Amino acid sequence: MDQQDIDAVVEVLKSDWLTTGPKIEEFEKTLNQYIGSKNAIAVNSGTSALDIAVAALELPAKSEIITTPLTFAASANCALYNNCVPIFADIQADTFNIDPTEIEKKINKKTKAIIYVDYAGLPCDIKQLREIADSKDIYLIEDAAHALGAEYNRKRTGTFADITEFSFHPVKHITTGEGGALTTENEEIAQKLRLLRTHGIDRSARERFGPDAGYAYDMKMLGRNYRITDIQCALGISQMKKIDRFLQRRKEIARKYTKLLREFLPQVRIQHIPDDRESAWHLFVVLVPNRDKVFNLMRKKGILVNVHYIPTYKFSYYRTNFKIEDKDYPNTERVYAGLLSLPIYYDLNDEDIEFVVRSLGECIKEAKS
Ligand SMILES: *Cc1c(COP(=O)(O)O)cnc(C)c1O
């Protein structure tokens, strides 16, 4: 947050529209320009975005939606909000992204969509996923909460899937406090997403405002109130001015971690980044032996490591309501056992990075003894 961000928010607080005002369209236009998308729809969170992404597809009840277990719970929960069933497909052992071969094994007549996550910021193999989706006539939703500015074949994420979702929670690349957005190239879907964002009502408050505007409106779909405020969008517009710098620094940090780890800790595994892709580096994850011990030792040193994520199928809610067994997801289990996220954020300096890697080496050694 800098003074520009603060000024942008204060300006809206002094203006006529706190919500449903002009800053929302301006933010959406900014996102379209950056991503190269036709339609951006800003909402109040990434989770809301996922919810209406599924709702917009108007799937029959009990439809199956395939997703990865190595993600934030929201990627699967959105299926349940819409009376659909989340089905987990195992991940690839090297990229940690959902495995297209595993997806194919799970597809049946009830399968209507795939929600793939660009884990840690690394785009999935979109070409392969598109082939599967087209041949089986199912929708693709991209959970790009980690991947604003990531690239596949030199093109930014946000136009590959039928609908792409982004999050602007403070831990993500840019923030609006809470917030999210959807992008789609499909006009019909875009229109439905706009309806679903605001109760399914077809005229906005601004369109019903003023001396010549009538009062009438229709409710066409069972929408939600997932509107984002102009206050938040003003912050988003200001943050987007800095996205290149934010991403650049994340890439530098990732490069430095990679170099130091390869040199000094070759036993530590890192995420494989295929040549046709550029990660947005939301996370920098490593696989270490004795992870829980290493985690505790690193925290004791004051290094805020984390674990992204506990596989969704392990949560008691999923355990209680679905027949899922750990052994069905061998790659997820193996990766999760060693998974550790190292600190990565704009202000992290080079000495910090060296300190983290040195400490990681010490903690791994200590955890073994
Ligand atoms: C952050 C995140 C979300 C949800 O975003 P919110 O804005 O926090 O609701 C969804 N999916 C993934 C993978 C995320 O990391």
The ligand as a Gaussian input file, in Angstrom:
#p B3LYP/6-31G(d) Opt

LIG

0 1
 C       -7.577000     -17.400000      -2.562000
 C       -8.155000     -18.529000      -3.307000
 C       -9.524000     -18.641000      -3.612000
 C      -10.597000     -17.794000      -2.997000
 O      -10.423000     -16.477000      -3.031000
 P      -11.073000     -15.504000      -1.917000
 O      -10.959000     -14.186000      -2.608000
 O      -10.240000     -15.619000      -0.689000
 O      -12.479000     -15.921000      -1.719000
 C       -9.934000     -19.662000      -4.449000
 N       -9.079000     -20.554000      -4.935000
 C       -7.770000     -20.521000      -4.627000
 C       -6.873000     -21.556000      -5.212000
 C       -7.273000     -19.521000      -3.792000
 O       -5.975000     -19.520000      -3.478000

